Amino acid sequence: MTTVAAPLPGVARPLPTTGRRRLRVFLRNPFAVAGAVFIVILLCMALVPGFFAPYDPNAQSLTEKFLPPGGDHLLGTDALGRDQLSRLIYGSRASMLAGVEAVGIALLVGVPLGMLAAYFTGWFGAVMDRVNDALMSVPGLLPASTGSPGRPRPTSAVRRSSRHRARSGVRATGSCGTTCSRTSSLRSSCRPPWPSAPWCSPRPA
């Protein structure tokens, strides 16, 4: 039979490790626990979207377009009748992959260059410092806004044709024998003797 020696008076017990202390502090904070559970749920949705999505994200139903949230569609439907919640769940995978790829590329490129710049403190380290200063001085929103695809600009011929139609309108000779003009508002009007001739069909003069 073994006996356990009682701790001597005045001797402090060993303190828990740093990891245990942090875990206890984390579990005592309900907001931190709720945030961690929410992040885990988002990760599970991104990894296995088919288990959580109620519908196919690309399934279209024009009879159910623009439905409000509720019922069978918790977040409603879009212009093509696709379920918004399913599309949101499947889209979380792309968002997560984009973040992982960005961090992975930064680690693969930045960590070796940083280690080399710290080891070679000569001209190579100075060049890396200047490159890092230049990259840090550029706001993050500027490359994202300049590199994103924008609205295609119209060609010069399209711009000239639009200005010409808006300025002078398109003149045509109608089948009723009168001279008709079609303005930019796409309304046809005939000159006297018939102020308004609905049977006048404009055709190029």
C-alpha positions as CSV (number, residue, x, y, z in Angstrom):
1,M,0.0,0.0,0.0
2,T,1.4,3.3,-1.1
3,T,0.9,6.6,0.6
4,V,0.9,10.0,-1.0
5,A,2.8,12.6,0.9
6,A,0.9,15.7,1.7
7,P,2.2,18.9,0.4
8,L,4.4,20.7,2.8
9,P,2.9,23.9,4.3
10,G,4.1,27.0,2.6
11,V,5.1,25.2,-0.7
12,A,3.1,26.4,-3.7
13,R,1.5,23.9,-6.0
14,P,2.8,23.8,-9.6
15,L,1.0,26.3,-11.9
16,P,-0.9,24.9,-14.9
17,T,0.8,25.2,-18.2
18,T,0.3,28.2,-20.5
19,G,-1.9,26.2,-22.9
20,R,-4.2,25.1,-20.2
21,R,-4.5,28.6,-18.8
22,R,-5.4,30.0,-22.2
23,L,-7.9,27.3,-22.7
24,R,-9.6,28.0,-19.4
25,V,-9.7,31.7,-20.2
26,F,-11.1,30.9,-23.6
27,L,-13.9,28.6,-22.3
28,R,-14.9,31.2,-19.7
29,N,-15.7,33.7,-22.4
30,P,-19.1,32.9,-24.0
31,F,-18.5,35.3,-26.9
32,A,-15.3,33.6,-27.9
33,V,-16.9,30.2,-27.7
34,A,-19.8,31.3,-29.9
35,G,-17.4,32.8,-32.4
36,A,-15.4,29.6,-32.6
37,V,-18.5,27.5,-33.1
38,F,-19.6,29.9,-35.9
39,I,-16.3,29.7,-37.6
40,V,-16.3,25.9,-37.4
41,I,-19.8,25.7,-38.9
42,L,-18.6,28.0,-41.8
43,L,-15.6,25.8,-42.4
44,C,-17.8,22.7,-42.5
45,M,-20.2,24.4,-45.0
46,A,-17.3,25.3,-47.2
47,L,-15.8,21.9,-47.1
48,V,-19.0,19.9,-47.6
49,P,-21.5,22.3,-49.2
50,G,-23.7,19.6,-50.6
51,F,-24.6,18.4,-47.0
52,F,-25.9,21.8,-45.9
53,A,-27.4,23.3,-49.2
54,P,-31.1,22.5,-49.6
55,Y,-31.1,22.9,-53.4
56,D,-28.8,22.8,-56.4
57,P,-27.2,26.2,-56.7
58,N,-27.6,26.2,-60.5
59,A,-31.1,24.9,-60.6
60,Q,-33.4,27.5,-62.3
61,S,-37.1,27.9,-61.9
62,L,-38.5,31.0,-63.6
63,T,-41.9,30.5,-61.9
64,E,-40.2,31.0,-58.5
65,K,-38.0,34.1,-59.3
66,F,-37.7,37.0,-56.8
67,L,-39.4,35.1,-54.0
68,P,-39.0,36.7,-50.6
69,P,-37.2,35.0,-47.8
70,G,-39.2,32.3,-46.0
71,G,-40.9,29.1,-46.7
72,D,-38.9,26.7,-48.8
73,H,-36.3,29.3,-49.6
74,L,-34.9,30.8,-46.4
75,L,-33.1,33.6,-48.2
76,G,-35.4,33.9,-51.2
77,T,-34.5,33.4,-54.9
78,D,-32.8,35.5,-57.6
79,A,-33.9,36.6,-61.0
80,L,-33.6,33.1,-62.4
81,G,-35.3,31.4,-59.5
82,R,-32.2,30.0,-58.0
83,D,-32.0,29.5,-54.2
84,Q,-29.9,32.2,-52.6
85,L,-29.0,30.2,-49.5
86,S,-27.6,27.3,-51.6
87,R,-25.6,29.7,-53.8
88,L,-24.3,31.4,-50.7
89,I,-23.2,28.1,-49.2
90,Y,-21.5,26.9,-52.4
91,G,-19.9,30.3,-52.8
92,S,-18.2,30.1,-49.4
93,R,-15.9,27.4,-50.8
94,A,-14.5,29.8,-53.4
95,S,-14.0,32.5,-50.8
96,M,-12.1,30.1,-48.5
97,L,-10.0,28.8,-51.3
98,A,-9.1,32.3,-52.4
99,G,-7.9,33.2,-48.9
100,V,-5.9,29.9,-48.6
101,E,-4.3,30.5,-51.9
102,A,-3.4,34.1,-51.1
103,V,-1.8,33.2,-47.8
104,G,-0.1,30.1,-49.3
105,I,1.5,32.2,-52.1
106,A,2.6,34.9,-49.6
107,L,4.2,32.2,-47.4
108,L,5.9,30.4,-50.3
109,V,7.3,33.7,-51.7
110,G,7.7,35.9,-48.6
111,V,9.2,33.6,-46.1
112,P,12.2,32.5,-48.2
113,L,12.9,36.1,-49.3
114,G,12.7,37.3,-45.8
115,M,15.1,34.6,-44.5
116,L,17.6,35.4,-47.3
117,A,17.3,39.1,-46.6
118,A,18.0,38.5,-42.9
119,Y,20.9,36.2,-43.6
120,F,22.6,38.3,-46.4
121,T,22.7,41.7,-44.8
122,G,24.5,43.3,-47.7
123,W,23.1,44.7,-50.9
124,F,20.6,41.9,-51.2
125,G,19.0,42.8,-47.8
126,A,19.0,46.5,-48.7
127,V,17.2,45.8,-52.0
128,M,14.6,43.6,-50.2
129,D,14.0,46.3,-47.7
130,R,13.3,48.9,-50.4
131,V,11.0,46.4,-52.3
132,N,9.1,45.7,-49.0
133,D,8.8,49.5,-48.3
134,A,7.4,50.1,-51.8
135,L,4.9,47.3,-51.4
136,M,3.8,48.4,-48.0
137,S,3.3,52.0,-49.2
138,V,0.7,51.0,-51.8
139,P,-2.9,50.7,-50.4
140,G,-4.4,47.3,-50.7
141,L,-7.6,48.6,-52.3
142,L,-5.7,50.2,-55.2
143,P,-4.4,47.0,-56.9
144,A,-7.8,45.3,-56.3
145,S,-9.7,48.2,-58.0
146,T,-7.3,48.5,-60.9
147,G,-6.9,44.8,-61.5
148,S,-10.6,43.9,-61.4
149,P,-12.5,43.6,-64.7
150,G,-14.7,46.7,-65.3
151,R,-17.4,47.6,-67.6
152,P,-16.3,47.4,-71.3
153,R,-15.9,50.7,-72.9
154,P,-17.8,51.3,-76.2
155,T,-15.8,51.8,-79.3
156,S,-15.4,55.1,-81.1
157,A,-17.9,54.1,-83.8
158,V,-20.6,53.3,-81.3
159,R,-20.0,56.5,-79.5
160,R,-20.2,58.6,-82.7
161,S,-23.4,56.8,-83.7
162,S,-25.0,57.3,-80.3
163,R,-24.2,61.0,-80.3
164,H,-25.5,61.5,-83.8
165,R,-28.8,59.8,-83.0
166,A,-29.3,61.7,-79.8
167,R,-28.4,65.1,-81.5
168,S,-30.4,65.0,-84.7
169,G,-32.6,61.9,-84.7
170,V,-33.1,59.5,-87.6
171,R,-35.1,60.8,-90.5
172,A,-37.1,58.5,-92.8
173,T,-39.7,58.6,-95.5
174,G,-42.9,56.8,-94.5
175,S,-45.2,54.7,-96.7
176,C,-47.9,57.4,-96.3
177,G,-45.8,59.8,-98.4
178,T,-44.8,62.1,-95.5
179,T,-41.5,62.8,-93.9
180,C,-41.1,61.2,-90.5
181,S,-38.5,61.7,-87.9
182,R,-37.6,59.2,-85.1
183,T,-36.0,60.9,-82.1
184,S,-33.9,59.4,-79.4
185,S,-37.1,58.6,-77.4
186,L,-38.0,56.1,-80.2
187,R,-41.2,57.9,-81.0
188,S,-42.2,58.4,-84.7
189,S,-43.9,61.7,-85.7
190,C,-45.1,62.8,-89.2
191,R,-45.2,66.3,-90.6
192,P,-48.5,67.8,-92.0
193,P,-50.8,67.3,-93.7
194,W,-51.2,64.4,-91.2
195,P,-49.9,65.6,-87.8
196,S,-50.1,62.0,-86.5
197,A,-50.1,59.1,-88.9
198,P,-49.9,55.8,-87.0
199,W,-49.8,53.8,-90.3
200,C,-46.6,55.6,-91.3
201,S,-43.8,53.0,-91.1
202,P,-40.4,54.7,-91.2
203,R,-37.9,53.4,-93.7
204,P,-34.5,54.9,-94.7
205,A,-34.8,57.9,-97.0
